[in-house]
Amino acid sequence: MNSNQPTPERIMQLATGYWATGILGAAASHSLFTHLEAGAGTADKLAAQAGISERGAQTLLDGLVSLGLVELRDGNYRNTAEAATFLVEGQPACLSSFAEFKLAEMSKLVALPDVVRTGGPVTDATVEVADNPHWQKVVQAIAAQSVPVAMIAADILRLAEAEEISILDIGGGSGIYSAIWLGLNPAARSTQLDWGPVNAMARRLVAQRGVADRFTCIDGDFHTTDFGTAAYDIAVYSHIAHQEGPEDNIAIFVKVRGALKPGGALVINDYIVDDDRSGPPFPLIFASEMLLKSKRGGTWRRADYHAWLAEAGFEHVSFHPTPSPATLVFAR
Ligand SMILES: C[S@@+](CC[C@H](N)C(=O)[O-])C[C@H]1O[C@@H](n2cnc3c(N)ncnc32)[C@H](O)[C@@H]1O
């Protein structure tokens, strides 16, 4: 038999991909990886620790072995290195709340055939809605992904050595950039512009990190709020460009240019598509999320960022990969 013959295996896996989302999200919601790490290595022990049924625990364990997140040795289950690093609660890069969030979001996907036909969201619960409670869940779920990115950006910008810098975080969400950057530089100050309920969450995180005295919030819509003039050394626009259409991104970049001091830098973090649309995989597929949930969003190409930033008056633009699916862009 010709080994190059296509097999149905991958398509079966793709069509049943929601099983993986379900198993991972359910395991995360019952802290299974955390209990496994603490030594609960059998279904009965895990069931007792997590307060779930033994039948349910065994089913999740079987699924997690199938997904390669848990190993079985001599009748005992344990996390793989990947699960131990990214799914045990309390680790800075823990993706458990992201996995839970994605499972909760899954039912929205059934609208995708209609959304593709109409070319946009078929409900009113879009990202454009002011104070949308959706954000409070999103920002907590994605904060861990920004931790390594914020560290890399701080390194490139030499933030720790910079002196009394001021930072504007547009749609700062959880406040993770401010929490990390103010921690690295005791003379820095940061302002976050976001919806009121989200800013309240950010204030809590920043206070937990002991840097609340240098953190200010502006409650409001970043489309209509004035950013000020020559007021900031650094502006952050992380995971925002994909929810906006080209015109709004350009309008915001123009406001940012005016709000930055001479020599100041705009830091963008987003899922960026190659100019010929051949990759990378995550940014390509993420566009479907924006089709489902936003009126004009999408995942944009490097060439789009170049053109928009040039139009807004930025002269130097550079792109840097990160360990997350997102790319960092620096514009001055
Ligand atoms: C995907 S989250 C990104 C959060 C954060 N920048 C990060 O990378 O982790 C989008 C953020 O933008 C905020 N946001 C969305 N539209 C907004 C608007 N029109 N005005 C102000 N904030 C907005 C949301 O509340 C949310 O905090």
Ligand as a Chemical Component Dictionary entry (heavy atoms), coordinates in Angstrom:
data_LIG
# 
_chem_comp.id                   LIG 
_chem_comp.type                 NON-POLYMER 
_chem_comp.pdbx_formal_charge   0 
_chem_comp.three_letter_code    LIG 
# 
loop_
_chem_comp_atom.comp_id 
_chem_comp_atom.atom_id 
_chem_comp_atom.alt_atom_id 
_chem_comp_atom.type_symbol 
_chem_comp_atom.charge 
_chem_comp_atom.model_Cartn_x 
_chem_comp_atom.model_Cartn_y 
_chem_comp_atom.model_Cartn_z 
_chem_comp_atom.pdbx_ordinal 
LIG C1  C1  C 0  -8.221  41.319 24.621 1  
LIG S1  S1  S 1  -8.198  42.371 25.999 2  
LIG C2  C2  C 0  -6.483  42.839 26.107 3  
LIG C3  C3  C 0  -6.026  43.179 27.500 4  
LIG C4  C4  C 0  -4.536  43.477 27.654 5  
LIG N1  N1  N 0  -4.123  44.583 26.823 6  
LIG C5  C5  C 0  -3.681  42.242 27.406 7  
LIG O1  O1  O 0  -2.996  42.162 26.392 8  
LIG O2  O2  O -1 -3.712  41.320 28.242 9  
LIG C6  C6  C 0  -8.963  43.837 25.344 10 
LIG C7  C7  C 0  -9.070  44.952 26.365 11 
LIG O3  O3  O 0  -9.508  46.158 25.728 12 
LIG C8  C8  C 0  -10.585 46.729 26.461 13 
LIG N2  N2  N 0  -11.421 47.441 25.506 14 
LIG C9  C9  C 0  -12.015 46.915 24.414 15 
LIG N3  N3  N 0  -12.655 47.881 23.724 16 
LIG C10 C10 C 0  -12.447 49.041 24.417 17 
LIG C11 C11 C 0  -12.836 50.378 24.189 18 
LIG N4  N4  N 0  -13.552 50.733 23.131 19 
LIG N5  N5  N 0  -12.428 51.303 25.088 20 
LIG C12 C12 C 0  -11.698 50.951 26.178 21 
LIG N6  N6  N 0  -11.294 49.689 26.422 22 
LIG C13 C13 C 0  -11.666 48.751 25.544 23 
LIG C14 C14 C 0  -11.267 45.541 27.119 24 
LIG O4  O4  O 0  -12.022 45.925 28.242 25 
LIG C15 C15 C 0  -10.092 44.650 27.460 26 
LIG O5  O5  O 0  -9.545  44.994 28.691 27 
# 
loop_
_chem_comp_bond.comp_id 
_chem_comp_bond.atom_id_1 
_chem_comp_bond.atom_id_2 
_chem_comp_bond.value_order 
_chem_comp_bond.pdbx_ordinal 
LIG C1  S1  SING 1  
LIG S1  C2  SING 2  
LIG S1  C6  SING 3  
LIG C2  C3  SING 4  
LIG C3  C4  SING 5  
LIG C4  N1  SING 6  
LIG C4  C5  SING 7  
LIG C5  O1  DOUB 8  
LIG C5  O2  SING 9  
LIG C6  C7  SING 10 
LIG C7  O3  SING 11 
LIG C7  C15 SING 12 
LIG O3  C8  SING 13 
LIG C8  N2  SING 14 
LIG C8  C14 SING 15 
LIG N2  C9  SING 16 
LIG N2  C13 SING 17 
LIG C9  N3  DOUB 18 
LIG N3  C10 SING 19 
LIG C10 C11 SING 20 
LIG C10 C13 DOUB 21 
LIG C11 N4  SING 22 
LIG C11 N5  DOUB 23 
LIG N5  C12 SING 24 
LIG C12 N6  DOUB 25 
LIG N6  C13 SING 26 
LIG C14 O4  SING 27 
LIG C14 C15 SING 28 
LIG C15 O5  SING 29 
# 
